Amino acid sequence: MIQLTSATAIESAITKARTVKPLVRVNAFGSYSVMNKTTGATYTVTCEKRDGKRFASCTCRAGELGRACYHLAAAVAAHIQLASERAASH
Ligand SMILES: [Zn+2]
């Protein structure tokens, strides 16, 4: 579980996500399946908000070690988009 403070903190992961272009599937608001289309490896990324702070975690090895992996970056990008769409529809 890592705390999302700013985009710069996960910048290298975002850059990698742009290169790998993993497939992000929405399981539910805040829960995403991220698949590497080349290897077929799929991990679950969870995004949540606690006390006004945003947290995210990934089930891959790097994610379990508390590192911002590209799965997490890709899911967070999808989550932010989904959250803004939800906010716009209310
Ligand atoms: Zn990961």
PDB file of the backbone (N, CA, C, O) and the ligand in Angstrom, with CONECT records:
HET     ZN  A 101       1
ATOM      1  N   MET A   1       0.849  -1.193   0.000  1.00  0.00           N
ATOM      2  CA  MET A   1       0.000   0.000   0.000  1.00  0.00           C
ATOM      3  C   MET A   1       0.882   1.240   0.000  1.00  0.00           C
ATOM      4  O   MET A   1       1.726   1.407   0.880  1.00  0.00           O
ATOM      5  N   ILE A   2       0.689   2.095  -0.972  1.00  0.00           N
ATOM      6  CA  ILE A   2       1.456   3.339  -0.994  1.00  0.00           C
ATOM      7  C   ILE A   2       0.493   4.521  -0.959  1.00  0.00           C
ATOM      8  O   ILE A   2      -0.637   4.444  -1.440  1.00  0.00           O
ATOM      9  N   GLN A   3       0.969   5.601  -0.382  1.00  0.00           N
ATOM     10  CA  GLN A   3       0.145   6.808  -0.353  1.00  0.00           C
ATOM     11  C   GLN A   3       0.439   7.612  -1.606  1.00  0.00           C
ATOM     12  O   GLN A   3       1.595   7.809  -1.982  1.00  0.00           O
ATOM     13  N   LEU A   4      -0.622   8.072  -2.240  1.00  0.00           N
ATOM     14  CA  LEU A   4      -0.467   8.876  -3.444  1.00  0.00           C
ATOM     15  C   LEU A   4      -0.444  10.337  -3.038  1.00  0.00           C
ATOM     16  O   LEU A   4      -1.479  10.924  -2.723  1.00  0.00           O
ATOM     17  N   THR A   5       0.724  10.905  -3.049  1.00  0.00           N
ATOM     18  CA  THR A   5       0.838  12.298  -2.641  1.00  0.00           C
ATOM     19  C   THR A   5       0.780  13.214  -3.856  1.00  0.00           C
ATOM     20  O   THR A   5       0.015  14.178  -3.877  1.00  0.00           O
ATOM     21  N   SER A   6       1.572  12.916  -4.846  1.00  0.00           N
ATOM     22  CA  SER A   6       1.559  13.739  -6.054  1.00  0.00           C
ATOM     23  C   SER A   6       1.882  12.865  -7.261  1.00  0.00           C
ATOM     24  O   SER A   6       2.387  11.750  -7.126  1.00  0.00           O
ATOM     25  N   ALA A   7       1.583  13.387  -8.423  1.00  0.00           N
ATOM     26  CA  ALA A   7       1.838  12.640  -9.647  1.00  0.00           C
ATOM     27  C   ALA A   7       3.339  12.408  -9.847  1.00  0.00           C
ATOM     28  O   ALA A   7       3.744  11.408 -10.440  1.00  0.00           O
ATOM     29  N   THR A   8       4.155  13.333  -9.351  1.00  0.00           N
ATOM     30  CA  THR A   8       5.599  13.201  -9.553  1.00  0.00           C
ATOM     31  C   THR A   8       6.160  11.987  -8.812  1.00  0.00           C
ATOM     32  O   THR A   8       7.153  11.397  -9.236  1.00  0.00           O
ATOM     33  N   ALA A   9       5.508  11.616  -7.688  1.00  0.00           N
ATOM     34  CA  ALA A   9       5.978  10.480  -6.906  1.00  0.00           C
ATOM     35  C   ALA A   9       5.874   9.164  -7.681  1.00  0.00           C
ATOM     36  O   ALA A   9       6.640   8.231  -7.443  1.00  0.00           O
ATOM     37  N   ILE A  10       4.923   9.103  -8.605  1.00  0.00           N
ATOM     38  CA  ILE A  10       4.758   7.869  -9.376  1.00  0.00           C
ATOM     39  C   ILE A  10       5.068   8.116 -10.854  1.00  0.00           C
ATOM     40  O   ILE A  10       4.642   7.369 -11.734  1.00  0.00           O
ATOM     41  N   GLU A  11       5.832   9.199 -11.095  1.00  0.00           N
ATOM     42  CA  GLU A  11       6.116   9.602 -12.472  1.00  0.00           C
ATOM     43  C   GLU A  11       6.804   8.514 -13.306  1.00  0.00           C
ATOM     44  O   GLU A  11       6.433   8.275 -14.455  1.00  0.00           O
ATOM     45  N   SER A  12       7.806   7.862 -12.714  1.00  0.00           N
ATOM     46  CA  SER A  12       8.509   6.836 -13.495  1.00  0.00           C
ATOM     47  C   SER A  12       7.581   5.658 -13.808  1.00  0.00           C
ATOM     48  O   SER A  12       7.680   5.035 -14.865  1.00  0.00           O
ATOM     49  N   ALA A  13       6.674   5.366 -12.860  1.00  0.00           N
ATOM     50  CA  ALA A  13       5.702   4.287 -13.087  1.00  0.00           C
ATOM     51  C   ALA A  13       4.713   4.694 -14.185  1.00  0.00           C
ATOM     52  O   ALA A  13       4.287   3.861 -14.984  1.00  0.00           O
ATOM     53  N   ILE A  14       4.353   5.981 -14.217  1.00  0.00           N
ATOM     54  CA  ILE A  14       3.441   6.482 -15.254  1.00  0.00           C
ATOM     55  C   ILE A  14       4.118   6.372 -16.622  1.00  0.00           C
ATOM     56  O   ILE A  14       3.496   5.977 -17.609  1.00  0.00           O
ATOM     57  N   THR A  15       5.397   6.726 -16.660  1.00  0.00           N
ATOM     58  CA  THR A  15       6.154   6.641 -17.912  1.00  0.00           C
ATOM     59  C   THR A  15       6.192   5.200 -18.408  1.00  0.00           C
ATOM     60  O   THR A  15       6.027   4.937 -19.600  1.00  0.00           O
ATOM     61  N   LYS A  16       6.414   4.266 -17.478  1.00  0.00           N
ATOM     62  CA  LYS A  16       6.461   2.858 -17.869  1.00  0.00           C
ATOM     63  C   LYS A  16       5.088   2.381 -18.342  1.00  0.00           C
ATOM     64  O   LYS A  16       4.988   1.612 -19.299  1.00  0.00           O
ATOM     65  N   ALA A  17       4.040   2.837 -17.672  1.00  0.00           N
ATOM     66  CA  ALA A  17       2.684   2.458 -18.067  1.00  0.00           C
ATOM     67  C   ALA A  17       2.383   2.922 -19.495  1.00  0.00           C
ATOM     68  O   ALA A  17       1.699   2.236 -20.254  1.00  0.00           O
ATOM     69  N   ARG A  18       2.910   4.103 -19.843  1.00  0.00           N
ATOM     70  CA  ARG A  18       2.688   4.633 -21.195  1.00  0.00           C
ATOM     71  C   ARG A  18       3.396   3.786 -22.229  1.00  0.00           C
ATOM     72  O   ARG A  18       2.937   3.682 -23.366  1.00  0.00           O
ATOM     73  N   THR A  19       4.521   3.175 -21.847  1.00  0.00           N
ATOM     74  CA  THR A  19       5.287   2.335 -22.759  1.00  0.00           C
ATOM     75  C   THR A  19       4.639   0.955 -22.879  1.00  0.00           C
ATOM     76  O   THR A  19       4.438   0.440 -23.979  1.00  0.00           O
ATOM     77  N   VAL A  20       4.316   0.367 -21.723  1.00  0.00           N
ATOM     78  CA  VAL A  20       3.763  -0.997 -21.698  1.00  0.00           C
ATOM     79  C   VAL A  20       2.313  -1.028 -22.182  1.00  0.00           C
ATOM     80  O   VAL A  20       1.869  -2.001 -22.792  1.00  0.00           O
ATOM     81  N   LYS A  21       1.568   0.078 -21.893  1.00  0.00           N
ATOM     82  CA  LYS A  21       0.151   0.169 -22.240  1.00  0.00           C
ATOM     83  C   LYS A  21      -0.640  -1.056 -21.771  1.00  0.00           C
ATOM     84  O   LYS A  21      -1.227  -1.765 -22.589  1.00  0.00           O
ATOM     85  N   PRO A  22      -0.657  -1.305 -20.469  1.00  0.00           N
ATOM     86  CA  PRO A  22      -1.412  -2.460 -19.966  1.00  0.00           C
ATOM     87  C   PRO A  22      -2.912  -2.233 -20.120  1.00  0.00           C
ATOM     88  O   PRO A  22      -3.383  -1.099 -20.217  1.00  0.00           O
ATOM     89  N   LEU A  23      -3.641  -3.334 -20.140  1.00  0.00           N
ATOM     90  CA  LEU A  23      -5.100  -3.265 -20.269  1.00  0.00           C
ATOM     91  C   LEU A  23      -5.689  -3.113 -18.867  1.00  0.00           C
ATOM     92  O   LEU A  23      -5.442  -3.942 -17.991  1.00  0.00           O
ATOM     93  N   VAL A  24      -6.461  -2.059 -18.663  1.00  0.00           N
ATOM     94  CA  VAL A  24      -7.065  -1.827 -17.350  1.00  0.00           C
ATOM     95  C   VAL A  24      -8.550  -2.137 -17.423  1.00  0.00           C
ATOM     96  O   VAL A  24      -9.278  -1.565 -18.235  1.00  0.00           O
ATOM     97  N   ARG A  25      -8.991  -3.047 -16.569  1.00  0.00           N
ATOM     98  CA  ARG A  25     -10.402  -3.390 -16.514  1.00  0.00           C
ATOM     99  C   ARG A  25     -10.963  -2.953 -15.164  1.00  0.00           C
ATOM    100  O   ARG A  25     -10.348  -3.176 -14.121  1.00  0.00           O
ATOM    101  N   VAL A  26     -12.120  -2.336 -15.199  1.00  0.00           N
ATOM    102  CA  VAL A  26     -12.733  -1.870 -13.956  1.00  0.00           C
ATOM    103  C   VAL A  26     -13.554  -3.003 -13.345  1.00  0.00           C
ATOM    104  O   VAL A  26     -14.508  -3.481 -13.959  1.00  0.00           O
ATOM    105  N   ASN A  27     -13.186  -3.434 -12.142  1.00  0.00           N
ATOM    106  CA  ASN A  27     -13.967  -4.453 -11.432  1.00  0.00           C
ATOM    107  C   ASN A  27     -15.110  -3.770 -10.692  1.00  0.00           C
ATOM    108  O   ASN A  27     -16.256  -4.219 -10.707  1.00  0.00           O
ATOM    109  N   ALA A  28     -14.753  -2.679 -10.051  1.00  0.00           N
ATOM    110  CA  ALA A  28     -15.697  -1.852  -9.294  1.00  0.00           C
ATOM    111  C   ALA A  28     -14.999  -0.526  -9.101  1.00  0.00           C
ATOM    112  O   ALA A  28     -13.805  -0.404  -9.375  1.00  0.00           O
ATOM    113  N   PHE A  29     -15.728   0.467  -8.633  1.00  0.00           N
ATOM    114  CA  PHE A  29     -15.083   1.756  -8.406  1.00  0.00           C
ATOM    115  C   PHE A  29     -14.019   1.565  -7.327  1.00  0.00           C
ATOM    116  O   PHE A  29     -14.337   1.252  -6.180  1.00  0.00           O
ATOM    117  N   GLY A  30     -12.749   1.754  -7.706  1.00  0.00           N
ATOM    118  CA  GLY A  30     -11.659   1.572  -6.751  1.00  0.00           C
ATOM    119  C   GLY A  30     -10.952   0.239  -6.849  1.00  0.00           C
ATOM    120  O   GLY A  30      -9.974   0.004  -6.140  1.00  0.00           O
ATOM    121  N   SER A  31     -11.440  -0.654  -7.732  1.00  0.00           N
ATOM    122  CA  SER A  31     -10.791  -1.959  -7.903  1.00  0.00           C
ATOM    123  C   SER A  31     -10.591  -2.245  -9.387  1.00  0.00           C
ATOM    124  O   SER A  31     -11.548  -2.251 -10.161  1.00  0.00           O
ATOM    125  N   TYR A  32      -9.354  -2.480  -9.772  1.00  0.00           N
ATOM    126  CA  TYR A  32      -9.022  -2.617 -11.194  1.00  0.00           C
ATOM    127  C   TYR A  32      -8.147  -3.833 -11.447  1.00  0.00           C
ATOM    128  O   TYR A  32      -7.281  -4.171 -10.639  1.00  0.00           O
ATOM    129  N   SER A  33      -8.385  -4.490 -12.585  1.00  0.00           N
ATOM    130  CA  SER A  33      -7.527  -5.579 -13.019  1.00  0.00           C
ATOM    131  C   SER A  33      -6.639  -5.024 -14.116  1.00  0.00           C
ATOM    132  O   SER A  33      -7.130  -4.497 -15.114  1.00  0.00           O
ATOM    133  N   VAL A  34      -5.334  -5.142 -13.931  1.00  0.00           N
ATOM    134  CA  VAL A  34      -4.393  -4.599 -14.905  1.00  0.00           C
ATOM    135  C   VAL A  34      -3.620  -5.756 -15.532  1.00  0.00           C
ATOM    136  O   VAL A  34      -2.951  -6.523 -14.840  1.00  0.00           O
ATOM    137  N   MET A  35      -3.727  -5.863 -16.848  1.00  0.00           N
ATOM    138  CA  MET A  35      -3.090  -6.969 -17.549  1.00  0.00           C
ATOM    139  C   MET A  35      -1.997  -6.496 -18.489  1.00  0.00           C
ATOM    140  O   MET A  35      -2.183  -5.557 -19.263  1.00  0.00           O
ATOM    141  N   ASN A  36      -0.861  -7.161 -18.409  1.00  0.00           N
ATOM    142  CA  ASN A  36       0.209  -6.943 -19.373  1.00  0.00           C
ATOM    143  C   ASN A  36      -0.170  -7.775 -20.595  1.00  0.00           C
ATOM    144  O   ASN A  36      -0.189  -9.005 -20.543  1.00  0.00           O
ATOM    145  N   LYS A  37      -0.472  -7.082 -21.701  1.00  0.00           N
ATOM    146  CA  LYS A  37      -0.975  -7.772 -22.889  1.00  0.00           C
ATOM    147  C   LYS A  37       0.060  -8.712 -23.511  1.00  0.00           C
ATOM    148  O   LYS A  37      -0.298  -9.651 -24.222  1.00  0.00           O
ATOM    149  N   THR A  38       1.340  -8.456 -23.243  1.00  0.00           N
ATOM    150  CA  THR A  38       2.399  -9.291 -23.797  1.00  0.00           C
ATOM    151  C   THR A  38       2.530 -10.603 -23.032  1.00  0.00           C
ATOM    152  O   THR A  38       2.607 -11.674 -23.634  1.00  0.00           O
ATOM    153  N   THR A  39       2.554 -10.516 -21.709  1.00  0.00           N
ATOM    154  CA  THR A  39       2.768 -11.721 -20.895  1.00  0.00           C
ATOM    155  C   THR A  39       1.470 -12.339 -20.388  1.00  0.00           C
ATOM    156  O   THR A  39       1.440 -13.508 -20.003  1.00  0.00           O
ATOM    157  N   GLY A  40       0.386 -11.539 -20.390  1.00  0.00           N
ATOM    158  CA  GLY A  40      -0.888 -12.042 -19.894  1.00  0.00           C
ATOM    159  C   GLY A  40      -0.997 -11.970 -18.378  1.00  0.00           C
ATOM    160  O   GLY A  40      -2.028 -12.325 -17.805  1.00  0.00           O
ATOM    161  N   ALA A  41       0.072 -11.507 -17.727  1.00  0.00           N
ATOM    162  CA  ALA A  41       0.062 -11.389 -16.269  1.00  0.00           C
ATOM    163  C   ALA A  41      -0.947 -10.330 -15.842  1.00  0.00           C
ATOM    164  O   ALA A  41      -0.931  -9.209 -16.350  1.00  0.00           O
ATOM    165  N   THR A  42      -1.818 -10.685 -14.914  1.00  0.00           N
ATOM    166  CA  THR A  42      -2.854  -9.769 -14.444  1.00  0.00           C
ATOM    167  C   THR A  42      -2.734  -9.559 -12.937  1.00  0.00           C
ATOM    168  O   THR A  42      -2.572 -10.515 -12.178  1.00  0.00           O
ATOM    169  N   TYR A  43      -2.814  -8.318 -12.522  1.00  0.00           N
ATOM    170  CA  TYR A  43      -2.743  -7.992 -11.106  1.00  0.00           C
ATOM    171  C   TYR A  43      -3.920  -7.101 -10.753  1.00  0.00           C
ATOM    172  O   TYR A  43      -4.483  -6.413 -11.605  1.00  0.00           O
ATOM    173  N   THR A  44      -4.274  -7.129  -9.486  1.00  0.00           N
ATOM    174  CA  THR A  44      -5.390  -6.312  -9.021  1.00  0.00           C
ATOM    175  C   THR A  44      -4.856  -5.087  -8.286  1.00  0.00           C
ATOM    176  O   THR A  44      -4.029  -5.196  -7.380  1.00  0.00           O
ATOM    177  N   VAL A  45      -5.340  -3.936  -8.689  1.00  0.00           N
ATOM    178  CA  VAL A  45      -4.952  -2.682  -8.035  1.00  0.00           C
ATOM    179  C   VAL A  45      -6.172  -2.124  -7.316  1.00  0.00           C
ATOM    180  O   VAL A  45      -7.263  -2.040  -7.881  1.00  0.00           O
ATOM    181  N   THR A  46      -5.967  -1.752  -6.078  1.00  0.00           N
ATOM    182  CA  THR A  46      -7.043  -1.171  -5.279  1.00  0.00           C
ATOM    183  C   THR A  46      -6.702   0.278  -4.955  1.00  0.00           C
ATOM    184  O   THR A  46      -5.593   0.581  -4.515  1.00  0.00           O
ATOM    185  N   CYS A  47      -7.662   1.167  -5.175  1.00  0.00           N
ATOM    186  CA  CYS A  47      -7.481   2.581  -4.842  1.00  0.00           C
ATOM    187  C   CYS A  47      -8.492   2.930  -3.768  1.00  0.00           C
ATOM    188  O   CYS A  47      -9.670   2.591  -3.885  1.00  0.00           O
ATOM    189  N   GLU A  48      -8.047   3.592  -2.741  1.00  0.00           N
ATOM    190  CA  GLU A  48      -8.995   4.003  -1.705  1.00  0.00           C
ATOM    191  C   GLU A  48      -8.610   5.329  -1.090  1.00  0.00           C
ATOM    192  O   GLU A  48      -7.475   5.791  -1.202  1.00  0.00           O
ATOM    193  N   LYS A  49      -9.582   5.923  -0.443  1.00  0.00           N
ATOM    194  CA  LYS A  49      -9.390   7.218   0.184  1.00  0.00           C
ATOM    195  C   LYS A  49      -9.634   7.044   1.666  1.00  0.00           C
ATOM    196  O   LYS A  49     -10.681   6.544   2.075  1.00  0.00           O
ATOM    197  N   ARG A  50      -8.661   7.461   2.478  1.00  0.00           N
ATOM    198  CA  ARG A  50      -8.804   7.353   3.933  1.00  0.00           C
ATOM    199  C   ARG A  50      -8.372   8.662   4.547  1.00  0.00           C
ATOM    200  O   ARG A  50      -7.265   9.135   4.289  1.00  0.00           O
ATOM    201  N   ASP A  51      -9.220   9.247   5.348  1.00  0.00           N
ATOM    202  CA  ASP A  51      -8.919  10.526   5.998  1.00  0.00           C
ATOM    203  C   ASP A  51      -8.479  11.576   4.991  1.00  0.00           C
ATOM    204  O   ASP A  51      -7.594  12.385   5.270  1.00  0.00           O
ATOM    205  N   GLY A  52      -9.101  11.560   3.822  1.00  0.00           N
ATOM    206  CA  GLY A  52      -8.774  12.541   2.803  1.00  0.00           C
ATOM    207  C   GLY A  52      -7.489  12.254   2.041  1.00  0.00           C
ATOM    208  O   GLY A  52      -7.111  13.010   1.146  1.00  0.00           O
ATOM    209  N   LYS A  53      -6.806  11.145   2.399  1.00  0.00           N
ATOM    210  CA  LYS A  53      -5.567  10.800   1.695  1.00  0.00           C
ATOM    211  C   LYS A  53      -5.851   9.640   0.761  1.00  0.00           C
ATOM    212  O   LYS A  53      -6.653   8.758   1.067  1.00  0.00           O
ATOM    213  N   ARG A  54      -5.182   9.655  -0.382  1.00  0.00           N
ATOM    214  CA  ARG A  54      -5.394   8.602  -1.351  1.00  0.00           C
ATOM    215  C   ARG A  54      -4.311   7.536  -1.230  1.00  0.00           C
ATOM    216  O   ARG A  54      -3.121   7.834  -1.121  1.00  0.00           O
ATOM    217  N   PHE A  55      -4.765   6.279  -1.253  1.00  0.00           N
ATOM    218  CA  PHE A  55      -3.845   5.159  -1.183  1.00  0.00           C
ATOM    219  C   PHE A  55      -4.126   4.211  -2.328  1.00  0.00           C
ATOM    220  O   PHE A  55      -5.246   4.139  -2.834  1.00  0.00           O
ATOM    221  N   ALA A  56      -3.099   3.486  -2.730  1.00  0.00           N
ATOM    222  CA  ALA A  56      -3.287   2.479  -3.762  1.00  0.00           C
ATOM    223  C   ALA A  56      -2.354   1.318  -3.483  1.00  0.00           C
ATOM    224  O   ALA A  56      -1.267   1.498  -2.933  1.00  0.00           O
ATOM    225  N   SER A  57      -2.789   0.118  -3.870  1.00  0.00           N
ATOM    226  CA  SER A  57      -1.934  -1.039  -3.713  1.00  0.00           C
ATOM    227  C   SER A  57      -2.101  -1.959  -4.899  1.00  0.00           C
ATOM    228  O   SER A  57      -3.145  -1.967  -5.552  1.00  0.00           O
ATOM    229  N   CYS A  58      -1.069  -2.735  -5.176  1.00  0.00           N
ATOM    230  CA  CYS A  58      -1.092  -3.670  -6.291  1.00  0.00           C
ATOM    231  C   CYS A  58      -0.666  -5.025  -5.770  1.00  0.00           C
ATOM    232  O   CYS A  58       0.124  -5.114  -4.830  1.00  0.00           O
ATOM    233  N   THR A  59      -1.189  -6.085  -6.377  1.00  0.00           N
ATOM    234  CA  THR A  59      -0.888  -7.431  -5.908  1.00  0.00           C
ATOM    235  C   THR A  59       0.397  -8.004  -6.511  1.00  0.00           C
ATOM    236  O   THR A  59       0.773  -9.135  -6.199  1.00  0.00           O
ATOM    237  N   CYS A  60       1.073  -7.239  -7.370  1.00  0.00           N
ATOM    238  CA  CYS A  60       2.329  -7.763  -7.945  1.00  0.00           C
ATOM    239  C   CYS A  60       3.452  -7.663  -6.912  1.00  0.00           C
ATOM    240  O   CYS A  60       3.272  -7.076  -5.845  1.00  0.00           O
ATOM    241  N   ARG A  61       4.599  -8.234  -7.234  1.00  0.00           N
ATOM    242  CA  ARG A  61       5.733  -8.283  -6.311  1.00  0.00           C
ATOM    243  C   ARG A  61       6.193  -6.886  -5.887  1.00  0.00           C
ATOM    244  O   ARG A  61       6.402  -6.623  -4.703  1.00  0.00           O
ATOM    245  N   ALA A  62       6.345  -6.004  -6.864  1.00  0.00           N
ATOM    246  CA  ALA A  62       6.786  -4.640  -6.552  1.00  0.00           C
ATOM    247  C   ALA A  62       5.755  -3.946  -5.666  1.00  0.00           C
ATOM    248  O   ALA A  62       6.101  -3.245  -4.716  1.00  0.00           O
ATOM    249  N   GLY A  63       4.482  -4.156  -5.999  1.00  0.00           N
ATOM    250  CA  GLY A  63       3.411  -3.538  -5.232  1.00  0.00           C
ATOM    251  C   GLY A  63       3.387  -4.026  -3.797  1.00  0.00           C
ATOM    252  O   GLY A  63       3.125  -3.251  -2.877  1.00  0.00           O
ATOM    253  N   GLU A  64       3.662  -5.320  -3.600  1.00  0.00           N
ATOM    254  CA  GLU A  64       3.678  -5.877  -2.251  1.00  0.00           C
ATOM    255  C   GLU A  64       4.827  -5.298  -1.439  1.00  0.00           C
ATOM    256  O   GLU A  64       4.766  -5.244  -0.211  1.00  0.00           O
ATOM    257  N   LEU A  65       5.873  -4.867  -2.133  1.00  0.00           N
ATOM    258  CA  LEU A  65       7.017  -4.254  -1.462  1.00  0.00           C
ATOM    259  C   LEU A  65       6.807  -2.752  -1.263  1.00  0.00           C
ATOM    260  O   LEU A  65       7.693  -2.047  -0.780  1.00  0.00           O
ATOM    261  N   GLY A  66       5.615  -2.275  -1.645  1.00  0.00           N
ATOM    262  CA  GLY A  66       5.296  -0.869  -1.436  1.00  0.00           C
ATOM    263  C   GLY A  66       5.851   0.055  -2.498  1.00  0.00           C
ATOM    264  O   GLY A  66       5.975   1.259  -2.275  1.00  0.00           O
ATOM    265  N   ARG A  67       6.191  -0.506  -3.666  1.00  0.00           N
ATOM    266  CA  ARG A  67       6.716   0.338  -4.742  1.00  0.00           C
ATOM    267  C   ARG A  67       5.595   0.697  -5.708  1.00  0.00           C
ATOM    268  O   ARG A  67       4.640  -0.058  -5.887  1.00  0.00           O
ATOM    269  N   ALA A  68       5.730   1.850  -6.318  1.00  0.00           N
ATOM    270  CA  ALA A  68       4.754   2.283  -7.318  1.00  0.00           C
ATOM    271  C   ALA A  68       5.092   1.586  -8.630  1.00  0.00           C
ATOM    272  O   ALA A  68       6.040   1.972  -9.314  1.00  0.00           O
ATOM    273  N   CYS A  69       4.329   0.572  -8.980  1.00  0.00           N
ATOM    274  CA  CYS A  69       4.568  -0.154 -10.225  1.00  0.00           C
ATOM    275  C   CYS A  69       3.707   0.460 -11.330  1.00  0.00           C
ATOM    276  O   CYS A  69       2.854   1.307 -11.064  1.00  0.00           O
ATOM    277  N   TYR A  70       3.935   0.030 -12.554  1.00  0.00           N
ATOM    278  CA  TYR A  70       3.171   0.625 -13.654  1.00  0.00           C
ATOM    279  C   TYR A  70       1.713   0.169 -13.657  1.00  0.00           C
ATOM    280  O   TYR A  70       0.855   0.852 -14.216  1.00  0.00           O
ATOM    281  N   HIS A  71       1.422  -0.990 -13.033  1.00  0.00           N
ATOM    282  CA  HIS A  71       0.016  -1.428 -12.925  1.00  0.00           C
ATOM    283  C   HIS A  71      -0.750  -0.381 -12.116  1.00  0.00           C
ATOM    284  O   HIS A  71      -1.842   0.064 -12.470  1.00  0.00           O
ATOM    285  N   LEU A  72      -0.100  -0.019 -11.004  1.00  0.00           N
ATOM    286  CA  LEU A  72      -0.707   0.955 -10.091  1.00  0.00           C
ATOM    287  C   LEU A  72      -0.909   2.293 -10.805  1.00  0.00           C
ATOM    288  O   LEU A  72      -1.970   2.907 -10.699  1.00  0.00           O
ATOM    289  N   ALA A  73       0.116   2.736 -11.530  1.00  0.00           N
ATOM    290  CA  ALA A  73       0.027   4.013 -12.245  1.00  0.00           C
ATOM    291  C   ALA A  73      -1.104   3.992 -13.274  1.00  0.00           C
ATOM    292  O   ALA A  73      -1.857   4.958 -13.400  1.00  0.00           O
ATOM    293  N   ALA A  74      -1.218   2.882 -14.009  1.00  0.00           N
ATOM    294  CA  ALA A  74      -2.262   2.766 -15.032  1.00  0.00           C
ATOM    295  C   ALA A  74      -3.644   2.750 -14.395  1.00  0.00           C
ATOM    296  O   ALA A  74      -4.573   3.381 -14.899  1.00  0.00           O
ATOM    297  N   ALA A  75      -3.780   2.024 -13.280  1.00  0.00           N
ATOM    298  CA  ALA A  75      -5.077   1.944 -12.608  1.00  0.00           C
ATOM    299  C   ALA A  75      -5.451   3.273 -11.964  1.00  0.00           C
ATOM    300  O   ALA A  75      -6.616   3.671 -11.976  1.00  0.00           O
ATOM    301  N   VAL A  76      -4.460   3.958 -11.402  1.00  0.00           N
ATOM    302  CA  VAL A  76      -4.726   5.256 -10.771  1.00  0.00           C
ATOM    303  C   VAL A  76      -5.210   6.252 -11.830  1.00  0.00           C
ATOM    304  O   VAL A  76      -6.120   7.041 -11.572  1.00  0.00           O
ATOM    305  N   ALA A  77      -4.606   6.216 -13.011  1.00  0.00           N
ATOM    306  CA  ALA A  77      -5.038   7.094 -14.103  1.00  0.00           C
ATOM    307  C   ALA A  77      -6.492   6.808 -14.469  1.00  0.00           C
ATOM    308  O   ALA A  77      -7.277   7.734 -14.678  1.00  0.00           O
ATOM    309  N   ALA A  78      -6.854   5.513 -14.548  1.00  0.00           N
ATOM    310  CA  ALA A  78      -8.233   5.126 -14.866  1.00  0.00           C
ATOM    311  C   ALA A  78      -9.174   5.538 -13.735  1.00  0.00           C
ATOM    312  O   ALA A  78     -10.300   5.974 -13.972  1.00  0.00           O
ATOM    313  N   HIS A  79      -8.688   5.390 -12.502  1.00  0.00           N
ATOM    314  CA  HIS A  79      -9.486   5.728 -11.327  1.00  0.00           C
ATOM    315  C   HIS A  79      -9.798   7.225 -11.285  1.00  0.00           C
ATOM    316  O   HIS A  79     -10.927   7.626 -11.003  1.00  0.00           O
ATOM    317  N   ILE A  80      -8.791   8.036 -11.566  1.00  0.00           N
ATOM    318  CA  ILE A  80      -8.970   9.492 -11.564  1.00  0.00           C
ATOM    319  C   ILE A  80      -9.995   9.895 -12.622  1.00  0.00           C
ATOM    320  O   ILE A  80     -10.848  10.752 -12.390  1.00  0.00           O
ATOM    321  N   GLN A  81      -9.893   9.263 -13.778  1.00  0.00           N
ATOM    322  CA  GLN A  81     -10.838   9.557 -14.864  1.00  0.00           C
ATOM    323  C   GLN A  81     -12.260   9.157 -14.470  1.00  0.00           C
ATOM    324  O   GLN A  81     -13.218   9.896 -14.695  1.00  0.00           O
ATOM    325  N   LEU A  82     -12.369   7.973 -13.878  1.00  0.00           N
ATOM    326  CA  LEU A  82     -13.676   7.468 -13.450  1.00  0.00           C
ATOM    327  C   LEU A  82     -14.270   8.368 -12.361  1.00  0.00           C
ATOM    328  O   LEU A  82     -15.462   8.675 -12.375  1.00  0.00           O
ATOM    329  N   ALA A  83     -13.420   8.781 -11.424  1.00  0.00           N
ATOM    330  CA  ALA A  83     -13.869   9.643 -10.330  1.00  0.00           C
ATOM    331  C   ALA A  83     -14.368  10.992 -10.866  1.00  0.00           C
ATOM    332  O   ALA A  83     -15.365  11.530 -10.384  1.00  0.00           O
ATOM    333  N   SER A  84     -13.661  11.531 -11.871  1.00  0.00           N
ATOM    334  CA  SER A  84     -14.085  12.827 -12.398  1.00  0.00           C
ATOM    335  C   SER A  84     -15.368  12.684 -13.213  1.00  0.00           C
ATOM    336  O   SER A  84     -16.187  13.603 -13.247  1.00  0.00           O
ATOM    337  N   GLU A  85     -15.547  11.536 -13.871  1.00  0.00           N
ATOM    338  CA  GLU A  85     -16.793  11.290 -14.608  1.00  0.00           C
ATOM    339  C   GLU A  85     -17.960  11.172 -13.643  1.00  0.00           C
ATOM    340  O   GLU A  85     -19.050  11.680 -13.904  1.00  0.00           O
ATOM    341  N   ARG A  86     -17.719  10.490 -12.515  1.00  0.00           N
ATOM    342  CA  ARG A  86     -18.760  10.355 -11.503  1.00  0.00           C
ATOM    343  C   ARG A  86     -19.119  11.707 -10.909  1.00  0.00           C
ATOM    344  O   ARG A  86     -20.291  12.010 -10.687  1.00  0.00           O
ATOM    345  N   ALA A  87     -18.097  12.513 -10.653  1.00  0.00           N
ATOM    346  CA  ALA A  87     -18.321  13.837 -10.077  1.00  0.00           C
ATOM    347  C   ALA A  87     -19.104  14.704 -11.050  1.00  0.00           C
ATOM    348  O   ALA A  87     -19.957  15.490 -10.638  1.00  0.00           O
ATOM    349  N   ALA A  88     -18.815  14.563 -12.346  1.00  0.00           N
ATOM    350  CA  ALA A  88     -19.477  15.370 -13.376  1.00  0.00           C
ATOM    351  C   ALA A  88     -20.941  14.985 -13.549  1.00  0.00           C
ATOM    352  O   ALA A  88     -21.760  15.814 -13.946  1.00  0.00           O
ATOM    353  N   SER A  89     -21.276  13.714 -13.249  1.00  0.00           N
ATOM    354  CA  SER A  89     -22.637  13.253 -13.470  1.00  0.00           C
ATOM    355  C   SER A  89     -23.549  13.546 -12.291  1.00  0.00           C
ATOM    356  O   SER A  89     -24.748  13.273 -12.356  1.00  0.00           O
ATOM    357  N   HIS A  90     -22.994  14.104 -11.201  1.00  0.00           N
ATOM    358  CA  HIS A  90     -23.820  14.402 -10.024  1.00  0.00           C
ATOM    359  C   HIS A  90     -24.142  15.888  -9.914  1.00  0.00           C
ATOM    360  O   HIS A  90     -24.827  16.303  -8.980  1.00  0.00           O
TER     361      HIS A  90
HETATM  362 ZN    ZN A 101       1.895  -3.958  -9.879  1.00  0.00          ZN2+
END
